[in-house]
Amino acid sequence: MNEVIFLGEDLDLVNGFSILKDRESVSWSDEKYSHVRKTIKDHYLKEQDYTCFFCRQRIVVNSNRAWDAEHIISKSTHPNFMFEPKNLCITCPDCNNEKRDARVLDRESRVRFPMNSAAYKIVHPHFDNYGEHLDVIVVGKLYRMKTLKGRYTYRIYGLDRFMMDAGLSREENGTDKVQKLMQSALIDPKNYEVHEKKVLEELLLKYSKKIGSETTLDAIKKLHQ
């Protein structure tokens, strides 16, 4: 992903911020940074083609207020990185709200912005290939985790909220087949991926009317590739 480039007054403001001794006192919502915020959103909306990096839902709207500027490393824990281009992307409000101030670094004590994938516990928009870590089975509905990074991203950005919407409860005691399959996955972690595939397939079959039969068949084929 190409990072945002600040020019003119935006650059002056960002440079001014970078030399402040007390950056913790600076508010992201300060009116004087309003154009910087718009520049960031406008850039990443085009760069990401109006698609949330984490849930991959594409939402095209005229107003960028429908989107959130995401600070991958939280600005509340690391205010120094507030305007770091590689710490920025756009997300849908749901993903941003799920993540909040969750820790994403291998070491939270870092004072320099880490410029490599290994420093992050999540799939990073600028340093990682999404498809290497997560499979989108049905956009906005079902995802499959392929790596530990993918699993952490899935949890931190609440991608399981779509499974819950589909009828999967987080409660330990469930009655339907989907919940029983998930319970099997949790008590047999060595074979988690096998159980997970069964869970996803059952959800696809259970909600094929909502998803669409053609999409359901394509998604099941993808699961077994």
Residue pairs with C-beta under 8 A, 6 or more apart in sequence:
1 47
1 48
1 89
1 125
1 126
2 47
3 85
3 86
3 88
3 126
4 39
4 40
4 43
4 44
4 85
4 88
5 43
5 85
6 13
6 14
6 36
6 39
6 83
6 85
9 35
10 35
10 36
10 39
13 32
13 33
13 36
14 36
14 83
17 23
17 26
17 82
17 83
18 83
20 26
23 79
23 80
23 82
24 79
26 79
26 82
28 37
28 71
28 75
28 82
36 83
37 69
38 64
40 69
40 88
41 64
41 67
41 69
41 90
42 64
44 69
44 88
44 89
44 90
45 64
45 67
45 90
48 89
48 90
49 58
50 58
50 59
50 60
50 61
51 57
51 58
52 58
52 59
52 90
52 91
52 92
52 95
53 70
53 89
53 90
53 91
53 125
53 130
54 91
54 95
54 123
54 153
54 157
54 159
55 92
55 94
55 95
55 139
55 140
55 157
55 159
55 162
56 130
56 136
56 139
56 140
57 92
57 139
57 140
58 139
59 66
59 67
59 92
61 67
66 93
67 90
67 91
67 92
67 93
68 90
68 91
68 92
68 93
68 96
69 88
69 89
69 90
70 88
70 89
70 90
70 91
70 95
70 96
70 99
71 81
71 82
71 87
71 88
72 87
72 88
72 89
72 104
72 120
72 122
72 124
72 125
73 81
73 87
73 104
73 105
73 113
74 100
74 101
74 102
74 103
74 104
75 81
75 82
76 101
77 101
77 103
77 108
78 110
80 111
80 113
81 87
81 113
84 113
86 113
86 115
86 126
86 127
87 113
89 125
89 126
91 99
91 157
94 158
94 161
95 157
95 158
95 159
97 158
98 156
98 157
98 158
98 161
99 156
99 157
99 158
102 156
103 121
104 120
104 121
104 122
104 156
105 114
105 119
105 120
105 121
106 118
106 119
106 120
106 121
107 119
110 119
114 120
115 127
116 127
117 124
117 127
117 128
120 127
120 128
120 149
121 149
121 152
121 156
122 149
122 152
122 153
122 156
122 157
123 130
123 133
123 134
123 149
123 150
123 153
128 149
132 146
132 147
133 145
133 146
133 147
133 149
133 150
133 153
134 143
134 144
134 145
134 146
134 150
134 153
134 154
134 159
135 143
135 144
135 146
135 222
136 143
137 143
137 144
137 200
137 204
137 219
137 222
137 223
138 204
138 211
138 215
138 219
140 162
141 162
141 166
141 203
141 207
141 211
142 162
142 163
142 166
142 200
142 203
142 204
142 219
143 154
143 159
143 162
144 196
144 197
144 200
144 223
145 151
145 154
145 196
153 159
154 160
160 168
160 170
163 203
164 170
166 203
166 206
166 207
167 176
167 178
167 203
167 206
167 207
168 178
168 179
168 182
168 199
168 203
169 179
171 179
172 183
174 180
174 182
174 183
177 202
177 206
178 199
178 202
178 203
178 206
181 195
181 198
181 199
181 202
182 195
182 199
184 195
185 191
185 192
185 195
185 196
185 199
188 195
197 223
197 224
200 223
201 220
201 223
204 211
204 216
204 219
204 220
204 223
205 216
205 220
208 216
211 219
